[in-house]
Amino acid sequence: MRHLGETAPPTPGTPAPPKSDWVTLRRLLPYLWQYKWRVVAAIVFMVGAKLANVSVPLLLKTLVDAMAFKPGDPVALLVVPVGLLVAYGALRLSTSLFTELRELVFAKATQGAARSIALQTFEHLHALSLRFHLERQTGGMTRDIERGVRGIESLISFTLFNVVATLVEVVLVLSVLAIKFDAWFAWITLAALALYILFTVLVTEWRTQFRREANEFDSAAHSKAVDSLLNYETVKYFNNEGFEARRYDESLERLRLARLKSQTTLSMLNTGQQLIIAVGLVAMLWRATQGVVDGRMTLGDLVMVNAFMIQLYIPLNFLGVIYREIKQSLTDLDKMFTLMDKEREVADGPGAQPLAGLNQPTVRFEDVHFSYDVRQGSDLSSGRPILQGISFEIPAGKTVAVVGPSGSGKSTLARLLFRFYDIQQGRITIAGQEIRSVTQASVRQAIGIVPQDTVLFNDTVAYNIAYGRTGASQDEIEAAARAARIHDFIASTPKGYATMVGERGLKLSGGEKQRVAIARTLLKNPPILIFDEATSALDSANERAIQAELQGVAQNKTTLVIAHRLSTVVDAHEILVMDAGRIIERGTHAQLLALGGRYASMWSLQQSDAAA
């Protein structure tokens, strides 16, 4: 068992194993092929740049051989500088021009593909169940998305414009060497290239485990930092700055060791690569020198061979880096695709239609059984039951309240009604339609909630209120704020509705955040309302005022009130008393008091506390 101060290192084997690189590439291609004409044009420009690049050594050979004129010969003065030098400069310019045109044409395809994949991943994450988000660390997940988007751009650039371009150049150079000289030049070059590539691939594949491990530790360190900073106040309350620093430092130490392994193996790779290049270059120049001595080759041929080798080996010097980046980009992209492949635990059924009949939105729970510990379709007995055979009805336009001790399952009712989870047994219906048979979006559009724990966006007060209905006007926002009794407070601040609320609304008090949440729900104006301890953070005076407003708003709406303080639910049409996932009493306030059971005992205890 781990103690509080200990942190388990992330285990790379825990997530699903990464897919093959070809599978990841195949998934990327359709996004690029949306810009097929740009892809084709970029390839044409790339080939043009390589043809111009290969032509430079050929022209350089002609230029050197042309220098065999006698000193003072006027032909040399005219032909060599004016003809060959201009052509040499034109080819150099063409190489750069084609390269820039390639980048310009393909930029839209690269950025468009990155945007499409990032947006699709973002939308898919929002479509996943609440269980997925509660089990994940947001800091690490956002890091995976960030690296994945970066990986798309790197992968396209390195694969198409470095690896493929280098292969095109290698084929052209080998063809020239085999045609103009004997086959040994081509074989030496090909052997050196094959050995270089094989060595690079094998060593880099071995090194990938260290890079992947470093990424895992990087995500873990980032997640700890984000989590600690988001809970800044809690850290301060318990004087645990040193504890948080130690946890973060432990993650950084593991990251440092992983990166040291990565750097050590990188040095081994670079040394081996340089040895192969040096041997291949010496062999080529030795054979070319022998050719010049034997009279089979000119001095220009020697210069051309040397220029070809330099042109080939300069990009090869970066092959290790390029291959590593490609592998890392594929790994990062695979992680993002893995997020996209996460199965939607709660999904719309085939042919699901929007919720209808909202003019009479009666809500029913029929023999509902639910456990958080099991996945959809699992045996109920494998998890701890939260709700056990819950059945009740909220008639259209009426208010039903649910009370009971903490952990009795009250807030779970709201989560199930929003369909954050699917139940294991029973039915939940709205207007006679089971919520699993209609679209999730229409169900959530029909419901408004004021939650017990209000979390706000790090934006303005106006933005957070308008989140209830994003197209609302400023007058509508202010009207909702007045109804929630927070307009005067907002107006008294220097920036008014443009006041920033801070991360998760931390610049506001608990009561202010709750009133913003009430205003947001009032602005949405849905036919079904859920008040989950909606006034728990308010003082008594404001609670009574807001309670009156909420009762007015709830008129003619189907309302579920989840409460701890019984004084807030005395006017409900029916009150349900829950304990251990079951309804143990039900009735009106007067009926339950007359029953003399659990509700009456809770009422008596709270009245005594209030009197004290």
C-alpha positions, 0 to 999 in steps of 0.5 A, spaced: 500 500 500 502 506 498 502 512 503 500 519 502 507 522 500 509 516 495 507 517 488 507 511 483 511 512 477 506 512 471 507 505 467 507 505 460 504 498 459 498 501 463 495 504 457 493 501 450 499 499 446 500 503 441 498 502 434 503 500 428 506 506 425 503 505 418 496 504 421 497 511 424 499 514 417 493 511 414 489 514 419 492 521 417 492 521 410 484 522 409 485 529 412 491 531 408 487 528 401 482 533 403 487 538 399 489 533 394 491 538 389 495 542 394 499 535 395 500 534 388 502 541 387 507 540 393 510 534 390 511 537 383 515 542 387 519 538 391 521 533 385 523 540 381 527 542 387 531 536 387 532 536 380 535 543 380 539 540 386 542 534 383 543 538 376 548 543 380 554 538 381 553 536 374 554 543 372 560 544 377 563 539 373 562 542 366 565 549 369 571 545 372 572 542 366 571 548 362 577 551 365 582 547 361 583 554 356 589 557 355 591 563 360 588 569 356 583 566 351 577 570 350 573 564 349 574 562 357 572 570 359 566 570 355 563 563 355 565 560 362 563 566 367 557 569 362 554 562 361 556 557 366 556 561 372 549 564 370 546 557 369 550 555 376 546 561 380 540 560 376 540 552 379 541 554 386 536 559 385 531 554 382 532 549 388 530 555 393 524 557 389 521 550 388 522 549 396 519 555 398 513 554 393 512 547 396 512 550 403 507 555 401 502 551 397 502 545 402 502 550 408 494 550 408 494 542 407 498 541 414 494 547 418 487 544 415 489 537 417 491 539 424 485 543 425 480 538 423 484 532 427 484 537 433 477 539 433 475 532 432 478 530 438 476 536 442 468 534 440 469 527 442 472 528 448 466 532 450 462 526 447 465 521 452 462 520 459 463 523 465 466 517 468 472 518 463 473 525 465 473 523 472 478 518 471 483 522 467 487 527 469 486 533 465 493 536 465 496 530 462 490 529 457 491 536 454 498 535 454 497 529 449 492 533 445 497 539 444 503 534 443 499 530 438 497 537 434 504 539 434 506 532 431 501 532 425 505 538 423 512 535 424 510 528 421 508 531 415 514 536 414 519 531 416 516 525 412 514 528 405 519 534 405 525 530 408 525 523 407 521 522 401 525 528 398 532 525 400 529 518 397 528 522 390 535 525 391 538 518 392 535 515 386 537 521 382 544 521 384 545 513 384 542 513 377 547 519 375 553 515 378 551 508 375 550 512 368 556 516 367 561 512 371 562 504 373 557 501 377 562 501 383 560 508 385 553 506 385 554 500 389 559 504 394 553 509 395 548 504 396 551 500 401 553 506 405 546 509 405 543 502 407 548 501 412 546 508 415 539 507 415 539 500 418 543 502 423 539 509 425 532 505 424 535 499 429 538 504 434 532 509 434 527 503 435 531 501 441 531 509 444 524 510 443 522 506 449 526 512 453 523 517 449 516 514 451 518 513 458 520 521 458 514 523 455 510 519 460 514 522 466 513 529 463 505 528 463 505 526 470 509 532 472 505 537 468 499 533 471 501 534 478 503 541 477 496 543 474 492 539 479 496 543 485 496 550 482 488 549 481 487 547 488 492 553 490 487 555 496 487 547 499 494 547 499 495 553 503 489 551 508 493 545 510 500 548 509 502 543 504 507 547 499 513 543 501 509 537 500 507 539 493 514 541 492 516 534 494 511 531 489 513 535 483 520 534 484 520 527 485 516 527 478 522 532 475 527 527 478 524 521 474 523 525 468 531 528 469 533 520 469 529 518 463 532 524 459 539 522 461 538 515 458 535 518 452 541 523 451 546 518 452 543 513 447 543 519 442 550 520 443 551 513 441 547 514 435 550 520 432 557 517 433 555 511 429 552 515 424 558 519 423 563 513 422 559 510 417 558 517 413 566 517 414 568 510 411 563 511 405 565 518 403 573 516 404 571 510 399 568 514 394 573 519 394 579 514 393 575 511 387 574 517 384 581 519 385 584 513 382 580 514 376 583 521 375 590 518 376 588 513 371 585 518 366 578 515 366 575 521 370 577 528 369 578 533 375 571 535 374 568 528 375 572 528 382 569 535 384 562 532 382 562 526 386 565 530 392 559 535 391 554 529 390 556 526 396 556 532 400 549 533 398 547 526 400 550 526 406 548 533 409 541 531 409 543 524 412 546 527 418 539 529 420 536 522 418 537 520 425 534 526 428 528 526 422 527 519 424 526 520 431 522 526 430 517 522 425 517 516 430 515 521 436 510 524 432 507 518 430 507 516 438 504 523 439 499 522 434 497 515 436 496 518 443 491 523 440 488 518 435 487 513 442 483 519 445 479 519 439 478 512 439 475 511 446 468 508 446 463 513 448 460 509 454 453 513 453 452 514 446 445 516 442 442 509 439 441 508 432 436 513 429 435 517 435 430 522 435 430 529 439 425 529 445 418 531 444 412 533 448 416 538 452 409 542 453 408 536 458 414 534 461 413 529 466 419 525 469 419 518 471 424 514 474 421 506 474 425 501 478 432 504 477 438 501 479 445 504 478 452 503 480 458 507 479 463 502 479 460 498 473 460 499 466 454 499 461 452 492 460 456 489 466 453 485 472 450 490 477 452 485 483 460 487 481 459 494 483 457 498 490 449 499 489 448 507 489 440 506 487 436 500 488 429 500 485 428 507 485 421 509 482 417 516 483 414 521 478 415 528 477 408 531 474 409 536 469 409 543 472 410 540 479 415 540 484 418 534 487 423 534 493 429 529 495 432 529 502 436 525 506 443 524 509 449 525 505 451 519 500 444 516 500 444 517 492 440 524 491 445 528 487 446 521 483 438 522 480 440 529 477 446 526 473 442 520 471 437 525 468 442 529 465 444 522 462 451 523 464 451 515 466 446 510 463 443 506 468 444 498 469 436 496 470 430 500 470 427 506 465 428 514 466 422 517 462 421 524 460 414 526 457 413 518 456 420 517 452 425 513 455 432 518 455 436 512 452 432 512 446 432 520 444 438 524 443 442 526 449 443 533 446 435 534 446 435 531 453 440 536 456 437 542 452 430 541 456 433 541 463 437 546 467 441 545 473 443 549 479 449 545 482 451 544 489 458 545 487 458 551 482 465 551 477 465 558 473 469 559 467 475 563 467 472 569 464 467 575 465 461 575 469 457 576 463 460 570 459 458 566 465 451 568 465 450 568 458 453 561 458 446 559 459 444 561 452 450 563 448 446 568 444 443 572 449 443 580 449 446 584 455 439 586 457 437 579 458 443 577 461 442 583 466 435 581 467 437 574 469 442 577 474 436 581 477 432 575 478 438 571 481 439 577 486 446 579 484 445 585 479 447 590 484 453 586 486 456 586 479 454 593 478 458 595 484 464 592 481 469 597 477 468 593 471 461 591 472 459 585 467 466 585 464 469 583 471 473 577 471 471 571 475 478 567 476 480 560 475 474 556 477 470 562 479 475 563 485 475 571 485 467 570 487 465 568 494 461 561 494 454 565 495 456 569 489 458 563 485 451 560 486 447 566 484 451 566 478 449 559 477 442 561 478 442 567 473 445 562 468 439 557 469 434 562 469 437 565 462 436 558 459 429 558 461 428 550 460 422 546 461 425 542 467 429 544 473 434 541 478 436 545 484 441 541 487 442 544 494 441 551 490 442 555 496 447 552 500 452 557 500 447 563 501 446 566 508 439 566 511 436 573 508 439 571 501 436 564 501 429 566 503 430 572 497 432 567 492 428 561 495 422 566 493 425 567 486 426 560 485 419 558 487 416 563 482 421 561 476 419 554 478 411 555 477 409 551 471 415 547 470 417 540 472 422 541 478 426 536 482 429 539 488 435 536 492 436 539 499 439 538 505 435 544 509 428 541 509 425 549 510 427 550 503 422 544 500 416 545 505 412 547 499 414 541 494 408 537 491 411 531 494 417 530 498 422 523 497 426 521 503 432 517 501 437 513 505 442 508 502 439 508 495 432 507 497 426 511 498 424 510 505 418 515 506 414 520 501 409 525 502 407 532 503 411 536 508 404 535 513 403 528 511 411 526 513 410 530 519 404 526 521 408 520 519 413 521 525 418 517 521 425 519 519 423 526 516 419 528 522 426 526 526 430 530 521 425 536 521 425 536 529 433 536 529 434 542 524 428 546 528 432 545 534 439 547 531 435 553 528 433 555 535 439 554 538 
